[in-house]
Amino acid sequence: MISVSIPVTISGANLGAKLGPRRGVIGRRAARLLLWFAMATGLAGCGTAGYLAQSVQGHLAVMRAARPVGDWLADPATAPALRERLLLSQRLRDFAVEELALPDNASYRRYAELGRPAVVWNVAAAPELSLQLRTWCFPVVGCVAYRGYFDRAAADAFAADLRAQGEEVSVYGVPAYSTLGKLPGDFFADPLLSSFIRWPEGELARLIFHELAHQVAFAEGDTEFNESFATAVERLGGERWLAQQASPAVREEFERFDARRRDFKALALATRAQLEALYRGPGSETDQRAGKARILADLRAEHARLKAGPWAGEARFDAWMAAANNASLGLQAAYNAQVPAFEALFEARGRSFPRFYAEVRRLAALPRTERAAALAAWQPLTAANR
């Protein structure tokens, strides 16, 4: 699964009713803070009270469920398998600070059992004959190409509204999201979640490194920059963890997992490129619909070949392939397009994470066109060396 984060998806609820008189005061203050933050940043969505309420309620529910990792480890009721994963997570967290120069704060020092497979469900949309994702724009963070819901039914309802408008829609579960370290206090720090804690070691490492990277640099309204940077950090950090800390068995497991992911990404991006060329071409809408059907059929046929052959029956991408459309294919570019440029920049800064982050923060502060041009200058260097 590809790690996805929601740029500061902030939420909260009425804590007073659940936490008792003394803690209720803290709850009301927390709710007021989150309501202010959500309204100030626009992250509650398109200004509707319903979206604001679910965001506030959902986020505070996650925060309430989180307990310090030390408490889980001290609890005799904690299952041995979970205990092992929590201990691993803290080794990863320490490694992120000591080796990758990622923020040393309360993030991922608590753990929450959610009782569901995803913390949030994102909804993305694109036109029938275009890969241009629909965006929703807010103050502070700018425009993002999805809306997040803590309730699957609410996400599905919003998706149905978009489909009724003629949009192609992708609804996908998100295992983790980042608040960018914007909220004060340990209570609001991003916690470890049951939606990802049991992932293979290499994948757990990459997810934690990815989400912490969002706290290092953030460019308003530039999803491709933000996600490509975080993906580059997860790759670089993951490679270092595997080389320095992981057992041979873990490295072998990761390589097998990652090889199939690389196959998937290559197939998805090749399909995306074919569709992009088709939509930009001179063909009529009828021709484009027919061409699109052929391209998607080829995508699924190649997936079936990979599954039956080198993937040895791997079913991880079945659901994605069955529902592949312009929205899901459009999302692929956001997480990968600029990764080679960031990797080249890391090499140019002597493989020093602090120097690398300083340059990324400088780029993030530039106007978007200047930032894109500066980053594009690094792209050919990596392409030549890959």
N, C-alpha and C positions, 0 to 999 in steps of 0.2 A: 504494500500500500504506500502511496505517495503521501508524505507528510504535508498537511495543509494547515495554515494558520489563518486566523481571522484577525486582521489588523485592529487591535483594541476593541473587540466585541465586548462591550460592557453591559452589565445587567445587574439586577438586584431585586430584593423583595422586602416584605414587611417582616423583619426579624423579631420584632417585639412579641408577636403572638406565639412564637415557638421557643423563645429562649428564656422566658421568665422575666420578672420585674427588673432585676439588676442588669442582666444582659440585654434586656429590651432597649435600654437607653443607648447602648452601643449599637444595637441593630438599627434604631431609627437614625442615628448619625450616619451609619454606613449606607443606609438606603438613601438618605438625603445627598450624601457625597456622590453615590453612583448615579442618582437621578441628575444631579448637576453636571457630572462629567459626561453622561450620555447625551444630555441636551446640548452641552457646550461643544461637543465634538461631532454631534449629529450621528453618532454610531447607533442610535436607536432605530435608525431606518428613516423612511421617507416622512418623518414628522408625525406619523400616526400614533395615537395613544396606545393602540393594541400592540404594535411592534415594540414600542418603548417598554410596555409592561412586561412582555415576555422576555425581553432582553434583561431587564433589571431582575426579574424573578429568577430567571435561569442562571445567571451568573452568581447571584448570592446563594442559590441552592448548592452550586458546586463548591463555593467557598465554605459554606456551613458544613459540608460533608467532609472536608479535608481535615486531617489530624497530622501532627508532626510525625515524621517517620520513626523517631525514637519511641513514640507512644505505641505505634503498631508493633515495633520490634519487642517491646516490653510486654505486650499483651499475649498471654499464653494461648489465647484463642486464635491468634494469627496463624494461618496455614503455613506449613514449612515451605511450600513452593513460593508463596507470596513473600515470605520472609527473605528467601534467597534473592528474589527479584528486587526487593527494596534495598537490600545490602548492595547489590550490583548498581542500582540507580545512584546510590550515594558515592560509590567509587567513580562512577561516570561524572557525577556533579563536581567532585573534587578535581578530577582530571580536566574538566572544562575550564576551571579557574586556573589551575597550576600550569597546564600545558597549552591551552588555547586562548588564554587571556580573556575569557568570557566573564560576564559580570558575576561578582561574588556577593550574592544577596539571598533572600529567602526563597527564591523560585526553585521549585522541584525539591524542596526540603519537607514537604507535606504530601500526603497521599489521600485520595478520595475514591471510594467504591461508588460507582454510578448506577450499577444495575441495568445498564443499557450498552449497546455496542459502540456508540459514538457519543461524544459530548455535545456536538452540534451537527445539524444537517444544513449544508449550504445549497443554495439554489442559484444556478447560472443559466443564462439564456442567450440565444443568438437567433438571427433571422433564418428563414428556410434556405436561402441561397447566399449565405455569408458566414464567415468565421469571426466577424466582429462581435465581440461579446457586449451585451448590454451592460451598462454601468450605472451605479447609484453613487451620487456624489454628496459628500459631507464636509463641513468645516474641519480643519486640522489634518485629517488623514487624506482628504481629497476623494478621488473616485476609486471605487473597487468594483470588481466584476462579479460580485455575488452578494447575496444576503443570507445571513445565518440565522437559524432557528433552533432553539433548544428542544422543541417538540417536533417529532417527525410529521405528525398530522398537520401541523401548521405549515411546515415546509411544503408538504404535498398540496395543501390548499392554495398556497401562493403560486406553486408551479402550475396548478390547473388554471389559475387566472391568466398566467403568461401564455399557456398553450392556447387558451381561448382567443388570445390576441394574435395568434399565428406564429408564435415563437417556438423554437426548438429548445427544450429544457433539459438540464441535468440536475438531479438531486443526489447528493452524495454525502456520506457520513464523514465527519471530521474527527479524528482521534484526539486532537489537541489544538489549542489556539493560544495566541500570545496577547497579553495586555500591554506589551512593550515596556513593562516596568513603570507605567505611568501612575499607578495608584499607590498611595503611601501605606506603609505598614506591612507586617508579615501576613496579616489576615488576607490581604488582597493579592499576595504573591501567587504566581501561577503554580498550581500543584501537579504532582504526578497523578495520573488517572488510570482507572481500571481498563479504560479503552485502549491503552497501549502498554501497560506495565509488563504484560506477558509476551511481548514481541521478542523475536530472536535478539541476542545480545548486540549484534552489529546494527540492527535496525533501531533498537532502543537508543543506542549511542547517537546515531544520526539524528533521530527525532529531537532528543534533548539539546544537542548542539544547534540544530536548525532553529528551534524556538528561542533559545538564548541569543542567537545572532540577531534576532529582530530587536532585541534591547540595545544592541550596539549602534545600529544606524537605521534610519527610516526616512525615506523620501516621500513627501506628501503626494498622494495620487499616482504613484508610479509602482504599480503592482509588479511589473516585470523586473524592475531594478531590485525591489525589496526581496522578492522571492528568489530571484537568481542569486543574490548575495547570500541569503540564508542557505540555499542549496549548496553553494560553493563551500561555505563553512562546514556544513554537515558532511560533505564529501571529504574535505581536507582533514577535518577532525576525526571522522570515522576511520580514515586510512591510518592516521597516527595511533588511534586507540588499538586498532586491530594489530598493527605492527608491534606495538610496545607492551600491550596488556593482555591480548586475547590468546587463548590456547589454539593449537593447530586445528582442533575440531571445530572451534568457533569460526576460525578463518575459512575453513573449508565450507562450512554451512553458509557463511555470508557470500562467498564467491559463487556458490550455486544459486543462491537467492538473487544476487545482484546480476548474474549473467542473464537470467530470465527477465529481470527488470529492464536491463539494457536492450534485450530483444524487443520487449514490449514498447519501450520508448522509441526505438528506431522505427518500428512498424507504425506507431501512432503518428510520429512526426512526418514520415514519408507520406502517409495518407493525408495528413493535414496539408502538406505541400501540394499534392495532386488536386485536392479540393480548392485550395487557394488559386492555383493556376486556372482551374475550370471556371471559378466564379469571376475571375478577372478577364476571362476570354470573351470573344465576340458572340458566343452562342446565345440562342434564345433561351428563355426560361424553361421551355419544354426540353430543349437540348441539355440544359444544365441539370434538370431533374433526372434525366436519363443517365447522364454521365455520373452524377452523384450516386445513383443506385448501383452502377457498375463498380465504382471505386469502393463503396462500403461493402459490397459483396466480395470484392477481392480482399479487403481487410479481414473479413471474417474467415475466408478460405485460408488465408495465410496463418491466421491464428490457429485454426484447426490443424494445419500442418505442423506448426510448432508444438502444439499440445500433444499431438500423437507421436511426435518425434523427439527432438532434443529436450522438451520440457517433461517428458515421461509422465504425462497425464496431469500436470499442474493445472489446477482449476481456478487459480487466484484471479485471473482476468476475465473469467467467463461472463460475469454480470456486466462488466464494463463493455465488453465487446458486443453483447446482445443489445445494449442500449446506446451504442456509439452514435453520436450525431454532431451537428456543428457546435453545440455548446460544450460537450465533453472534449471534443478535439480542439476547440479554441482555447480551452484551459491549459492544454499541454505546453504552449509557448511560454506562459507566464513563469513557469518554474525552471525552465532550462535555457531559454534563448541567450541570456548573457552570462551563463555560468563559465564558458571558456574564457571570456574576457576577465572575469574576476580571478580565475585560476592563474591566468598570465600575470595579472597585477600582483598576486601573492608571491609568485616567483620573482618578479621584478623588485619586490620589497625584501628580498633576501629570505623568504619564507618566515618572516617575522610577523606574528599575528598582530602585535601592537602597531607596527608600522603599516601593515595592511589595513587595519581598522581606521587608522588616522586618515589614510587616503580615501577610504570608502566614505567616511563622514564628510570629508571635503567635497567629494562628488555629490553626496546626498544634498548638500546645501546649495548646489548650483541650480540655475533654471533648468527645466527638464531638457530642452533642446541642447544646451551646452553639456549637460551630464551625459546624454546619449552619445553625443559626438566624441566626448573624451573617452567614454568606455569603448566605443566602437574602434578606437585606435588600437586597442589591445586585442581585439578579436582575431585578426589574421595571425598574430604571433602564436596563439594557442592552436588555431586550426592547422598550422604548419607542423606543430609538434605532436599532435595527437595520433 
